[in-house]
Amino acid sequence: MNYIMTTSTSDISRKKSAELFEKAKAYFPGGVNSPVRAFKSVYGTPLFIERGDKAHLWDADGNEFIDYCCSWGPLILGHNNEEIREAVQAQLGKGLSFGAPTALENQLAELILNNNKKIEKIRFVSSGTEAVMSAIRLARGYTKRDKIVKFEGCYHGHSDSLLVKAGSGLVTFGETSSAGVPQAFADETIVIALNDKKALEQVFADFPGQIAAVIIEGVPANNGLLIQDKDYIHFLRDITKTNGSLLIFDEVITGFRLGFEGASKYYDIQPDILTYGKIIGGGMPVGAYGASHEIMGSISPDGAVYQAGTLSGNPVAMAAGIAALSILARPGFYEGLEKTTQAFVEELRAYIAEKNYELNISTIGSIFWFAFSSNANIQRADEIDPTSMEKYKVMHRELLNRGIYFGPSGYEVGFISAAHTEEDLKTTLTAIKAALDLVFQ
């Protein structure tokens, strides 16, 4: 590929994508089936993707991109991985869905549990949102308490209990962040800032014996990359134990991305319930939640907490997951991917320092995030300057024009996959440097 220019580029053709988007508006709200896809935070209309292979995407206009969105994280092996594709194709000839148990469910569960000592039993569902929703119900059923504590800047899917934002004050009941969420639901969710021990201490003082669980992303990565100190994460573990509440780690992004045991291993911590997303299905629609034998014993049909799903444990998704996680379980996989990511980030950091640009790059494992800020250690949502998103908007356009695809929002993180080659990364580094020169010109 030969995309790179040192001056501002002309915009890529989006004629076919624009036509498809206009048609889509007649079929779907806003023309999309998930809001961020609408490209409202960046320039131009959404790109309609036709195919992907390894680290590359092609859109309806024939434009080729090196992809750092990776289907929002789960494609840690890149697009169209041969082993996953062959596993899926083999299952397709046997059937798509049975609504009954299959040996594939056992095989994938065994693969996960044998390599992840943070959970003893698991339940497959069909999405990360469903996994977290089920985990919240489990926590309430197990503790026989109703209130949940979440953190501003952490996203846990679009279930009613968690689609809330903070009000004013140190400790506040959640305010609905979507129409259609009853205030009564939000009133059972308390929202506080990250990295604030005093706020959480006040929560437990104000609501003794009422908090079912505290939920946090393993590493908050839906609203920037807000890496928390180990001391703070262990504080969460200690205060929840002391007060008889559960600690839920939402590892939909970090689980099997930072390692087989995700952020819980990174922080050397044992959460009570963990949730996972589509990475365990090789990118297919799947999720899971897990905990100890005791806590999972509360789930129906063993216990009184009801949760069900017609397509849970879908055989095609299970086959894809077995193929994907078998690769991730190979010795050295995560170490190699992290080394590649760190080298990529360090070259960018050196260039930024040389040019004295007001930009910091946060990174953990194979995840990274651009923060157009002088703050090198952003740990809370309120530390992100909303006006800085204008710089990302320019960078995003310039990178698309150079054949580099990032998520269409400056709050979204980037991912490096095992499919990114040395040539892909060199091309990307050149493109990012050229784009930044234009952002800061």
Backbone hydrogen bonds, N-H to C=O, Kabsch-Sander energy under -0.5 kcal/mol:
donor,donor_aa,acceptor,acceptor_aa,energy
18,A,14,R,-3.3
19,E,15,K,-2.1
20,L,16,K,-2.6
21,F,17,S,-2.4
22,E,18,A,-2.2
23,K,19,E,-1.9
24,A,20,L,-2.6
25,K,21,F,-1.7
26,A,22,E,-0.5
26,A,23,K,-1.5
27,Y,23,K,-0.5
27,Y,24,A,-1.3
28,F,24,A,-3.0
31,G,28,F,-2.3
32,V,29,P,-1.4
37,R,34,S,-1.6
38,A,35,P,-2.1
39,F,36,V,-1.3
41,S,408,P,-0.5
42,V,39,F,-1.1
49,I,47,L,-0.7
50,E,58,W,-2.9
51,R,58,W,-1.6
53,D,56,H,-2.3
54,K,79,H,-2.7
55,A,419,A,-0.5
56,H,53,D,-2.3
57,L,65,F,-2.4
58,W,51,R,-2.4
59,D,63,N,-2.0
60,A,48,F,-2.2
62,G,59,D,-2.0
65,F,57,L,-2.6
66,I,403,G,-2.6
67,D,55,A,-3.1
67,D,65,F,-0.6
68,Y,405,Y,-2.9
72,W,69,C,-0.6
73,G,69,C,-1.3
73,G,70,C,-0.6
75,L,70,C,-1.9
76,I,74,P,-2.3
78,G,75,L,-1.6
79,H,54,K,-3.6
81,N,78,G,-0.5
85,R,81,N,-3.0
86,E,82,E,-2.5
87,A,83,E,-1.7
88,V,84,I,-2.5
89,Q,85,R,-2.7
90,A,86,E,-2.1
91,Q,87,A,-1.6
92,L,88,V,-2.3
93,G,89,Q,-1.1
94,K,91,Q,-2.0
95,G,91,Q,-1.2
105,E,102,T,-0.8
106,N,102,T,-1.0
107,Q,103,A,-2.3
108,L,104,L,-2.5
109,A,105,E,-2.5
110,E,106,N,-2.6
111,L,107,Q,-2.1
112,I,108,L,-2.3
113,L,109,A,-3.1
114,N,110,E,-2.2
115,N,111,L,-0.6
115,N,112,I,-1.0
116,N,112,I,-0.8
119,I,116,N,-1.0
120,E,291,A,-2.6
121,K,291,A,-2.0
123,R,289,Y,-2.3
125,V,287,G,-2.8
131,A,127,S,-1.9
132,V,128,G,-2.4
133,M,129,T,-2.7
134,S,130,E,-2.2
135,A,131,A,-2.1
136,I,132,V,-2.4
137,R,133,M,-1.9
138,L,134,S,-2.6
139,A,135,A,-2.5
140,R,136,I,-2.3
141,G,137,R,-2.7
142,Y,138,L,-2.9
143,T,139,A,-2.3
144,K,140,R,-1.8
145,R,140,R,-0.8
146,D,210,Q,-0.6
147,K,210,Q,-1.8
148,I,188,E,-2.7
149,V,213,A,-2.4
150,K,190,I,-2.6
152,E,192,I,-2.7
154,C,151,F,-2.1
156,H,157,G,-0.6
162,L,159,S,-1.3
163,L,159,S,-1.3
164,V,162,L,-1.8
165,K,175,E,-2.6
172,T,191,V,-1.1
174,G,186,A,-1.0
174,G,189,T,-3.5
175,E,165,K,-2.8
177,S,163,L,-1.9
181,V,178,S,-1.3
185,F,182,P,-1.0
186,A,182,P,-1.7
187,D,183,Q,-2.2
188,E,185,F,-1.6
189,T,186,A,-2.0
190,I,148,I,-3.3
190,I,188,E,-0.5
191,V,172,T,-2.5
192,I,150,K,-1.9
196,D,193,A,-0.5
200,L,196,D,-1.4
201,E,197,K,-2.4
202,Q,198,K,-2.2
203,V,199,A,-2.0
204,F,200,L,-2.0
205,A,201,E,-1.6
206,D,202,Q,-2.8
207,F,203,V,-2.1
210,Q,207,F,-1.8
211,I,207,F,-0.6
212,A,147,K,-3.0
212,A,210,Q,-0.7
213,A,147,K,-1.1
214,V,246,L,-2.4
215,I,149,V,-2.8
216,I,248,I,-2.1
218,G,250,D,-2.2
223,N,224,G,-1.0
224,G,411,Y,-3.1
226,L,220,P,-2.5
226,L,224,G,-0.7
227,I,225,L,-1.1
233,I,229,D,-1.8
234,H,230,K,-2.3
235,F,231,D,-1.6
236,L,232,Y,-2.0
237,R,233,I,-1.8
238,D,234,H,-2.4
239,I,235,F,-2.7
240,T,236,L,-1.9
241,K,237,R,-1.9
242,T,238,D,-2.4
243,N,239,I,-1.4
244,G,241,K,-1.3
245,S,240,T,-2.6
246,L,212,A,-2.5
248,I,214,V,-2.9
248,I,246,L,-0.6
249,F,247,L,-0.5
249,F,273,I,-2.5
250,D,216,I,-2.7
250,D,248,I,-0.7
251,E,249,F,-1.1
251,E,275,T,-1.9
255,G,251,E,-2.0
256,F,259,G,-1.5
257,R,254,T,-1.7
258,L,254,T,-2.4
259,G,254,T,-0.5
262,G,259,G,-1.4
264,S,261,E,-0.6
265,K,261,E,-1.2
265,K,262,G,-0.6
266,Y,262,G,-1.5
267,Y,263,A,-2.6
268,D,265,K,-0.9
269,I,264,S,-2.9
272,D,247,L,-2.3
273,I,247,L,-1.6
274,L,290,G,-2.6
275,T,249,F,-2.1
276,Y,288,A,-3.2
280,I,277,G,-1.8
281,G,278,K,-1.7
282,G,279,I,-1.4
283,G,278,K,-2.3
284,M,281,G,-2.0
286,V,284,M,-0.9
287,G,125,V,-1.7
288,A,276,Y,-1.7
289,Y,123,R,-1.8
290,G,274,L,-2.5
291,A,121,K,-1.6
292,S,272,D,-0.6
296,M,292,S,-2.6
297,G,293,H,-1.1
298,S,295,I,-1.9
299,I,296,M,-1.7
300,S,305,V,-3.0
302,D,299,I,-1.5
303,G,299,I,-1.6
305,V,298,S,-2.9
306,Y,304,A,-0.8
312,S,309,G,-1.1
314,N,311,L,-1.4
316,V,96,L,-0.7
318,M,314,N,-2.6
319,A,315,P,-2.3
320,A,316,V,-2.2
321,G,317,A,-2.5
322,I,318,M,-2.5
323,A,319,A,-1.9
324,A,320,A,-2.6
325,L,321,G,-2.9
326,S,322,I,-1.6
327,I,323,A,-1.1
327,I,324,A,-0.6
328,L,324,A,-1.9
329,A,325,L,-1.9
330,R,327,I,-1.5
333,F,330,R,-1.8
336,G,332,G,-2.3
337,L,333,F,-1.9
338,E,334,Y,-2.5
339,K,335,E,-2.1
340,T,336,G,-2.0
341,T,337,L,-2.1
342,Q,338,E,-2.8
343,A,339,K,-2.0
344,F,340,T,-1.9
345,V,341,T,-2.7
346,E,342,Q,-2.7
347,E,343,A,-1.8
348,L,344,F,-1.6
349,R,345,V,-2.8
350,A,346,E,-2.2
351,Y,347,E,-1.8
352,I,348,L,-2.6
353,A,349,R,-2.5
354,E,350,A,-2.3
355,K,351,Y,-2.1
356,N,352,I,-1.0
357,Y,352,I,-2.0
359,L,357,Y,-1.8
360,N,371,A,-2.9
362,S,360,N,-0.6
362,S,369,W,-2.0
364,I,367,I,-2.0
367,I,364,I,-2.4
368,F,414,G,-2.1
369,W,362,S,-2.1
371,A,360,N,-3.2
371,A,369,W,-0.6
372,F,370,F,-0.6
373,S,371,A,-2.2
376,A,374,S,-0.7
381,A,152,E,-0.6
383,E,380,R,-1.5
384,I,381,A,-1.6
385,D,383,E,-0.5
388,S,385,D,-1.6
389,M,386,P,-1.4
390,E,387,T,-1.5
391,K,388,S,-1.0
392,Y,388,S,-1.3
393,K,389,M,-2.2
394,V,390,E,-1.6
395,M,391,K,-2.4
396,H,392,Y,-3.2
397,R,393,K,-1.7
398,E,394,V,-2.4
399,L,395,M,-2.4
400,L,396,H,-2.4
401,N,397,R,-2.2
402,R,398,E,-0.7
402,R,399,L,-0.6
403,G,400,L,-1.8
404,I,399,L,-2.9
405,Y,66,I,-3.1
406,F,404,I,-0.6
409,S,407,G,-1.5
412,E,409,S,-1.4
413,V,221,A,-0.5
414,G,368,F,-3.5
415,F,68,Y,-2.4
416,I,366,S,-2.1
418,A,76,I,-2.8
420,H,417,S,-1.3
425,L,421,T,-2.3
426,K,422,E,-2.2
427,T,423,E,-2.6
428,T,424,D,-2.3
429,L,425,L,-2.6
430,T,426,K,-2.2
431,A,427,T,-2.0
432,I,428,T,-3.0
433,K,429,L,-2.4
434,A,430,T,-2.0
435,A,431,A,-2.4
436,L,432,I,-2.8
437,D,433,K,-1.9
438,L,434,A,-1.2
439,V,435,A,-2.1
440,F,436,L,-2.4
441,Q,438,L,-0.8
